[in-house]
Amino acid sequence: MPSLRRDLYAGLKGRCQLKIALKGIIHGKFIELEQEPGLPDGQQVAVSVEPVSALIPPTNSEALVALRRASGAWADDTEGLDRYLVWNRQQRQGSRPEIPE
């Protein structure tokens, strides 16, 4: 584990709950992690398991087609989308009422 990550764990120990998302493979009652979790042996942890296969990978061609369809007319006009988003932010900022102190 890189020393920066180790230092982060050491600095946060006992002060807050640190959550880490890791991937692994289940073997019966054991989960083989793809990387070191950075916690000492014997450390109790809470585990939430979510099957990776249930997620649609972003490179799936059906997912990309759905994303293009959802983006509508801006699928081929990214500059136009950027201009609209800037304009939209400006409109929202101008219409916000002052909050009295």
C-alpha positions as CSV (number, residue, x, y, z in Angstrom):
1,M,0.0,0.0,0.0
2,P,1.4,3.5,-0.9
3,S,2.6,5.3,2.2
4,L,0.3,8.3,1.5
5,R,-2.7,6.0,1.9
6,R,-1.2,4.4,5.0
7,D,-0.6,7.9,6.5
8,L,-4.2,8.8,5.8
9,Y,-5.5,5.8,7.6
10,A,-3.2,6.4,10.6
11,G,-4.3,10.1,10.8
12,L,-8.0,9.2,10.7
13,K,-7.8,6.2,13.0
14,G,-10.4,6.6,15.7
15,R,-11.7,10.0,14.5
16,C,-14.1,9.0,11.8
17,Q,-15.4,6.0,9.9
18,L,-13.5,5.5,6.7
19,K,-15.3,3.7,3.9
20,I,-13.4,2.1,1.0
21,A,-14.9,0.5,-2.1
22,L,-13.0,-2.6,-3.2
23,K,-13.6,-5.3,-5.7
24,G,-13.1,-9.0,-5.1
25,I,-14.1,-12.5,-5.9
26,I,-16.2,-14.6,-3.5
27,H,-14.9,-18.1,-2.6
28,G,-17.4,-19.7,-0.3
29,K,-17.3,-17.6,3.0
30,F,-14.2,-15.7,1.9
31,I,-13.7,-12.7,-0.4
32,E,-10.4,-12.4,-2.3
33,L,-9.8,-8.7,-2.8
34,E,-8.1,-7.3,-5.9
35,Q,-5.9,-5.0,-3.7
36,E,-4.8,-4.6,-0.1
37,P,-7.4,-2.8,2.0
38,G,-4.8,-1.1,4.1
39,L,-6.2,-2.3,7.4
40,P,-4.4,-4.4,10.0
41,D,-5.0,-8.2,10.1
42,G,-7.8,-9.0,12.6
43,Q,-9.5,-5.6,12.1
44,Q,-13.3,-6.0,12.2
45,V,-15.1,-4.6,9.2
46,A,-18.7,-4.3,8.0
47,V,-19.1,-5.7,4.5
48,S,-21.8,-4.8,1.9
49,V,-21.8,-7.1,-1.1
50,E,-23.0,-6.0,-4.6
51,P,-22.6,-8.3,-7.6
52,V,-20.5,-6.5,-10.3
53,S,-22.2,-8.5,-13.1
54,A,-25.5,-6.7,-12.2
55,L,-24.0,-3.4,-13.4
56,I,-24.0,-2.5,-17.1
57,P,-20.4,-1.7,-18.1
58,P,-20.0,1.7,-19.7
59,T,-18.4,0.2,-22.8
60,N,-21.4,-2.0,-23.5
61,S,-22.7,-0.9,-26.9
62,E,-26.3,-0.9,-25.8
63,A,-25.5,1.4,-22.9
64,L,-23.7,3.8,-25.3
65,V,-26.6,3.8,-27.7
66,A,-29.0,4.6,-24.8
67,L,-26.7,7.4,-23.7
68,R,-26.6,9.0,-27.2
69,R,-30.4,8.7,-27.4
70,A,-30.8,10.3,-23.9
71,S,-28.5,13.2,-24.9
72,G,-30.9,14.1,-27.7
73,A,-29.9,16.9,-30.2
74,W,-26.8,17.7,-28.2
75,A,-25.2,14.3,-28.9
76,D,-23.3,15.9,-31.8
77,D,-23.2,19.5,-30.5
78,T,-21.1,19.5,-27.4
79,E,-20.2,23.2,-27.8
80,G,-23.9,24.1,-28.0
81,L,-24.5,22.1,-24.8
82,D,-21.7,23.9,-23.0
83,R,-23.2,27.3,-24.1
84,Y,-26.6,26.3,-22.8
85,L,-25.3,25.1,-19.5
86,V,-23.4,28.3,-18.9
87,W,-26.5,30.3,-19.9
88,N,-28.7,28.2,-17.6
89,R,-26.3,28.8,-14.6
90,Q,-26.4,32.5,-15.2
91,Q,-30.2,32.5,-15.3
92,R,-30.5,30.6,-12.1
93,Q,-28.0,32.9,-10.3
94,G,-29.8,36.1,-11.4
95,S,-33.1,34.9,-10.2
96,R,-32.1,33.9,-6.7
97,P,-33.5,36.1,-4.0
98,E,-31.2,37.8,-1.5
99,I,-31.1,36.1,1.9
100,P,-31.4,38.6,4.7
101,E,-28.8,38.4,7.5
